Amino acid sequence: MNKKLLALILASVMVISMMFVACSPETPVDDNNVVEDGQNGENEQTDDNNQEVVNNADFKVGVIHIGNPSDGAGYSYAHDQGIVAMQQNLGLTDDQIIRKLNIADDDANATKTAIEECIEEGCKIIFGTSWGYMNTMEELAGQYPEVIFSHGTGYKSNDVNFNNYFGRIYQPRYLSGIAAGLKTQSNLIGYVGAWGTENAEVTGGIDAFAKGVAAVNPDAKVYVKVTGSWFDPTAEGTTAQALLDLGCDVIAQHCDTTAPQLAAENAGVWGCGYNTDMTKDAPKAHLTAPIWNWGVYYTAATEAAMNGTWKEFGNFFGGLDIGFVDVSPLSENCAEGTDKYIAAARQAIVDGEFAVFDGKQLSFDEEGNATVIDEALLDNQGNEIVAAGGACLEDGVITGGINWYYENVELK
């Protein structure tokens, strides 16, 4: 990440943080959400690199959602909160944001239609927020070189008008694993995964969570069941129930809705959500959740597209250090002292002393103080992934090459 981009992103973090003091992130967003106009540019220009600088008043942004942000929680809601943050930060009006909702990411025709509608409506940059949009966006980027295609998750890009953006969500997943490991009484923790080991994003998240569990509770097991879909509220709920039936007393998830947390609350146990703080949805069960501050990226990327600096932007993979990912505030359901454990682990990650997918582990004393120790990274078949003391897996492996489960994980 170049210094100019990092400076822009850090500035975005500060602005967005101040903005959300006044704007509650708990308010569902839809196309009728009114945002005050900002100061718009008057003329198109070119910058020193001969990249077009677009008139702000004419600039439109397209967003393809797999779900509906009006659900008020979960994946699409989290992304749309980031879009709203960008809109307010850059002073764009409602009619400059074109949303396409409930676009199944396994339907290439529906994806293509939604994107082409955005192009017909004048969008200069289009954000596709789900994994399955990747190949269609790659194809259309070649057909429409004047439009910027930015794909959330995934791994493809063309270094011209098609990039990918994601974050080190495995970092807060490790932190949420600490909360789960301290809370469980049965030493059985369930994890509702959207996909199996064919998907590195989901698998890596499970492994990071499980390693966090192991750091504080080496006796605990993480049971995984797979739904086969990013977004399927019914399957997410029934899969969570199946894990509860196996004796799990904490339910974690990598899927899009609150259904697993609701199942945990109905069963009188606990859970770790995803994407947004789900405490309001399951107040008696929820511990914490790995969450995103998507506005950090959407602001920086849209501004780069508007001011003609997109060619410098590239792919994006932000972490805890810039506030792009984090855990939601710990609820009162957490075990006593959880905050101290998580604070110590967070500091070790941000300071670069511990990287989750390296040959190290955190060891905690009874007060929650952390010590970094050398420990081999092993899969659940006993294979050594990283030797004790070894360096962290490369980013490309983390995003596309993790097809194994951590040593305390069992697929059910």
C-alpha positions in Angstrom: 0.0 0.0 0.0 1.6 3.3 -1.1 2.1 6.2 1.4 -0.3 8.5 -0.5 -3.1 5.9 -0.3 -2.4 5.1 3.3 -2.6 8.8 4.2 -6.0 9.1 2.4 -7.3 6.0 4.2 -6.2 7.2 7.6 -7.8 10.5 6.9 -11.0 8.7 6.0 -10.9 6.7 9.2 -10.8 10.0 11.2 -13.6 11.6 9.3 -15.8 8.5 9.4 -15.2 8.0 13.1 -16.3 11.6 13.8 -19.3 11.2 11.5 -20.6 8.2 13.3 -20.7 10.0 16.6 -23.6 11.9 15.1 -25.0 9.2 12.9 -26.2 6.0 14.6 -24.9 2.9 12.7 -27.9 1.0 14.0 -30.3 2.7 11.6 -31.2 0.5 8.5 -30.4 2.2 5.2 -32.4 2.2 2.1 -32.7 4.3 -1.1 -34.7 6.9 0.6 -32.0 7.8 3.2 -31.5 11.5 2.7 -27.9 12.9 2.8 -27.1 16.6 2.6 -25.3 17.8 -0.5 -21.6 18.5 -0.3 -19.5 21.0 -2.2 -19.4 19.7 -5.7 -16.8 20.4 -8.4 -17.9 22.4 -11.4 -15.6 21.3 -14.3 -14.0 18.1 -15.5 -10.2 18.3 -15.3 -7.2 16.1 -15.8 -4.5 15.6 -13.2 -0.7 15.6 -13.7 -0.9 11.9 -14.9 -3.5 12.7 -17.5 -6.2 10.8 -15.6 -9.6 12.3 -15.9 -10.9 14.2 -12.8 -14.6 13.8 -12.8 -17.2 16.5 -12.0 -18.5 15.5 -8.6 -22.1 16.6 -9.5 -22.1 14.1 -12.4 -20.4 11.2 -10.6 -22.4 8.1 -9.9 -21.6 5.1 -7.8 -23.1 1.6 -8.4 -23.4 -1.0 -5.6 -24.4 -4.6 -6.1 -25.7 -6.2 -2.9 -26.4 -9.9 -2.4 -29.0 -9.1 0.2 -31.0 -6.1 1.4 -29.5 -3.5 3.7 -32.9 -2.8 5.2 -32.6 -6.1 7.1 -30.7 -3.9 9.7 -27.9 -6.3 10.4 -25.5 -8.6 8.6 -23.4 -8.5 5.5 -25.3 -6.3 3.1 -26.2 -3.9 5.9 -22.5 -3.6 6.9 -21.5 -2.8 3.3 -24.2 -0.3 2.9 -23.3 1.5 6.1 -19.9 1.9 4.4 -21.5 3.3 1.3 -23.5 5.8 3.4 -20.3 6.8 5.2 -18.6 7.4 1.8 -21.7 9.3 0.5 -21.7 11.7 3.4 -17.9 12.0 3.5 -17.7 13.0 -0.1 -21.0 15.0 -0.2 -22.8 12.9 -2.8 -26.5 13.1 -3.2 -28.9 10.1 -3.1 -29.4 10.1 -6.8 -25.7 9.6 -7.3 -25.8 6.2 -5.5 -27.3 3.4 -7.6 -28.1 0.3 -5.5 -29.0 -3.1 -6.9 -30.4 -5.4 -4.2 -30.9 -9.1 -3.7 -28.6 -10.0 -6.6 -27.7 -13.7 -6.1 -24.0 -14.1 -6.6 -24.4 -17.5 -8.2 -26.5 -16.1 -11.0 -24.2 -14.7 -13.6 -27.0 -13.4 -15.8 -28.6 -11.5 -12.9 -25.2 -10.1 -11.9 -24.5 -8.9 -15.5 -27.9 -7.3 -15.8 -27.5 -5.4 -12.5 -24.1 -4.1 -13.5 -25.1 -3.1 -17.0 -28.1 -1.2 -15.5 -25.6 0.7 -13.3 -23.5 1.5 -16.4 -26.6 2.7 -18.3 -27.5 4.9 -15.4 -24.0 6.6 -15.6 -22.1 4.9 -12.9 -18.3 5.6 -13.1 -17.3 3.0 -10.4 -19.2 -0.1 -9.4 -18.7 -2.0 -6.2 -19.6 -5.7 -6.3 -19.8 -6.8 -2.7 -20.0 -10.6 -2.9 -17.5 -13.3 -3.9 -19.5 -14.8 -6.7 -19.6 -11.5 -8.7 -15.9 -11.8 -9.5 -15.9 -13.5 -12.9 -18.7 -11.4 -14.3 -17.0 -8.2 -13.1 -13.8 -9.4 -14.7 -15.5 -10.0 -18.0 -17.4 -6.7 -18.0 -14.3 -4.7 -17.0 -12.8 -5.7 -20.4 -15.9 -4.6 -22.2 -16.3 -1.3 -20.4 -12.8 0.2 -20.0 -14.1 3.6 -19.0 -15.9 2.2 -15.9 -14.0 1.1 -12.7 -15.0 -2.3 -11.3 -14.2 -2.9 -7.7 -14.8 -6.4 -6.3 -15.2 -7.2 -2.6 -13.5 -10.4 -1.5 -12.1 -12.6 -4.3 -8.7 -12.4 -5.7 -8.8 -11.3 -9.4 -7.8 -7.9 -10.8 -6.4 -6.5 -14.1 -4.3 -3.5 -12.8 -6.3 -1.1 -15.0 -10.0 -0.8 -14.1 -10.7 -3.9 -12.1 -9.4 -4.5 -8.5 -10.3 -6.5 -5.4 -10.7 -5.3 -1.9 -11.0 -7.2 1.4 -9.4 -7.1 4.8 -7.6 -9.0 7.4 -10.8 -10.1 9.0 -8.9 -13.1 10.4 -7.4 -10.7 12.9 -10.7 -9.9 14.7 -11.8 -13.5 14.2 -8.9 -14.6 16.3 -10.0 -12.0 18.9 -13.6 -13.3 18.9 -12.2 -16.8 19.3 -10.7 -15.7 22.6 -14.1 -14.5 23.7 -15.7 -17.8 22.8 -12.9 -19.9 24.4 -13.3 -18.1 27.7 -17.1 -18.4 27.7 -17.7 -22.0 26.7 -18.6 -24.4 29.5 -19.0 -27.5 27.4 -15.7 -27.0 25.5 -17.7 -27.5 22.3 -18.0 -24.4 20.1 -20.1 -24.5 16.9 -19.2 -22.6 13.7 -21.8 -22.1 10.9 -19.7 -21.7 7.7 -21.0 -20.7 4.3 -18.6 -23.0 2.5 -16.1 -25.8 3.1 -12.4 -26.0 2.4 -12.9 -25.1 -1.2 -13.2 -21.4 -0.1 -10.1 -19.9 1.5 -11.9 -16.9 2.9 -14.3 -19.0 5.0 -11.7 -21.6 5.9 -9.1 -19.1 7.0 -11.7 -17.4 9.2 -12.5 -20.6 10.9 -8.8 -21.3 11.5 -8.1 -17.9 12.9 -11.1 -18.2 15.2 -10.1 -21.7 16.3 -6.5 -20.5 17.0 -8.0 -17.8 19.2 -10.0 -20.4 21.1 -7.0 -22.6 21.6 -4.9 -19.7 23.0 -7.2 -19.5 26.1 -8.8 -22.9 26.1 -6.7 -25.7 24.7 -9.3 -28.3 25.7 -12.1 -26.8 23.5 -13.1 -28.1 20.1 -14.6 -26.1 17.2 -17.3 -28.0 15.3 -18.0 -26.8 11.8 -21.1 -27.3 9.7 -21.5 -25.8 6.2 -24.6 -24.3 4.6 -23.4 -24.1 1.0 -24.6 -20.5 0.7 -23.4 -17.0 1.7 -27.0 -16.0 2.3 -29.7 -18.5 3.4 -31.4 -17.5 6.7 -33.3 -20.8 6.9 -30.2 -23.0 6.4 -28.1 -20.8 8.7 -30.7 -21.3 11.5 -31.1 -25.1 11.0 -27.3 -25.5 10.8 -26.9 -23.6 14.0 -29.5 -25.8 15.6 -27.7 -29.0 14.5 -24.5 -27.7 16.2 -26.5 -26.9 19.3 -27.9 -30.5 19.2 -24.2 -31.7 19.3 -23.7 -29.9 22.6 -22.2 -26.7 21.4 -22.8 -23.8 23.8 -21.2 -21.0 21.7 -22.3 -20.5 18.1 -20.0 -18.5 15.7 -20.6 -17.9 12.1 -19.3 -16.9 8.6 -22.6 -16.3 6.9 -24.7 -13.3 6.2 -27.7 -13.1 8.6 -28.4 -13.1 12.3 -30.1 -16.6 12.2 -27.3 -18.4 14.1 -27.3 -15.9 16.9 -31.1 -16.1 17.2 -30.8 -19.9 17.4 -28.2 -19.5 20.2 -30.4 -17.2 22.1 -33.4 -19.4 21.8 -31.3 -22.3 23.2 -30.1 -20.2 26.1 -26.4 -20.3 25.1 -24.0 -17.8 23.5 -22.7 -16.7 20.2 -20.3 -14.6 18.1 -21.9 -13.0 15.1 -20.3 -11.5 12.0 -20.3 -8.3 9.9 -22.2 -6.1 12.4 -22.7 -6.0 16.2 -25.6 -8.5 16.6 -26.0 -7.8 20.4 -29.2 -5.9 19.6 -30.6 -8.9 17.8 -29.6 -11.5 20.4 -29.0 -9.5 23.6 -28.9 -12.5 25.9 -26.6 -14.5 23.8 -24.2 -12.4 21.8 -20.6 -11.9 23.0 -18.9 -10.0 20.2 -18.5 -10.1 16.4 -15.7 -9.5 13.9 -16.9 -6.4 12.1 -16.0 -4.2 9.1 -15.6 -0.4 8.7 -16.3 -0.6 4.9 -16.5 3.2 4.8 -12.7 3.4 5.1 -12.4 1.7 1.7 -15.4 3.1 -0.1 -14.4 6.6 0.7 -10.8 6.2 -0.4 -11.7 4.3 -3.6 -14.5 6.6 -4.7 -12.3 9.7 -4.1 -9.5 8.2 -6.1 -12.0 7.5 -9.0 -13.3 11.0 -8.7 -10.0 12.8 -8.6 -8.2 10.8 -11.3 -5.8 8.9 -9.1 -7.3 5.4 -9.5 -4.3 4.1 -11.4 -2.3 4.5 -8.1 -4.9 2.7 -6.0 -4.4 -1.0 -6.7 -5.8 -3.8 -4.6 -6.7 -3.3 -0.9 -6.2 -5.6 2.1 -6.6 -3.5 5.3 -6.4 -4.6 8.9 -6.8 -3.7 12.6 -4.0 -1.2 12.3 -6.1 1.3 10.2 -9.5 0.4 11.8 -10.8 -1.3 8.7 -11.7 -4.4 10.7 -12.3 -4.9 14.4 -14.5 -6.6 17.0 -17.8 -5.1 18.1 -18.0 -3.8 21.7 -17.9 -6.8 24.1 -21.3 -7.4 25.6 -22.1 -8.1 29.2 -22.5 -11.8 28.3 -18.7 -12.1 28.0 -16.7 -13.9 30.7 -15.1 -11.7 33.3 -11.7 -10.4 32.1 -12.4 -11.0 28.4 -11.6 -7.4 27.7 -8.1 -7.7 29.1 -7.3 -10.8 27.0 -8.6 -9.2 23.8 -6.8 -5.9 24.4 -3.5 -7.7 24.9 -4.0 -9.8 21.8 -5.0 -6.8 19.7 -1.9 -4.9 20.8 0.3 -7.9 19.8 -1.3 -8.0 16.4 -1.1 -4.2 15.8 2.5 -4.1 17.0 3.5 -6.8 14.5 4.6 -9.2 17.2 1.9 -11.8 16.3 0.3 -12.4 12.9 -2.2 -15.2 13.5 -1.0 -17.4 10.5 2.6 -17.6 11.7 4.5 -20.1 13.8 3.6 -18.3 17.0 0.8 -18.3 19.5 -0.2 -16.1 22.4 0.1 -17.4 25.9 -1.9 -15.7 28.6 -1.5 -15.5 32.4 -4.5 -15.3 34.7 -4.6 -11.5 34.5 -4.9 -11.6 30.7 -1.4 -10.5 30.0 -0.1 -12.0 26.7 3.3 -13.5 25.9 4.2 -14.4 22.3 5.6 -18.0 22.1 7.0 -20.0 19.2 4.5 -22.7 18.3 4.1 -24.6 15.0 0.9 -23.9 13.0 -0.7 -27.4 12.5 -3.8 -28.6 10.7 -6.2 -31.1 12.1 -4.4 -33.9 10.4 -1.1 -33.1 12.1 0.5 -31.5 9.1 2.9 -28.6 9.8 1.7 -25.5 7.9 4.3 -23.2 9.4 7.2 -24.3 11.6 7.6 -23.0 15.1 8.8 -19.4 15.0 8.2 -19.2 11.2 7.0 -16.2 9.3 3.3 -15.6 8.5 1.7 -17.1 5.4 1.8 -14.7 2.5 -1.3 -12.6 1.8 -2.0 -14.5 -1.5 -2.0 -17.8 0.4 -4.3 -16.3 3.1 -6.8 -15.0 0.6 -6.7 -18.0 -1.8 -4.8 -20.9 -0.5 -6.0 -21.9 2.9 -7.8 -25.3 2.3 -7.1 -26.9 5.7 -8.6 -26.7 9.2 -6.7 -25.8 12.3 -5.8 -28.6 14.7 -8.8 -28.2 17.1 -11.4 -28.1 14.3 -13.8 -30.9 13.4 -16.1 -30.9 10.4 -19.5 -32.3 11.2 
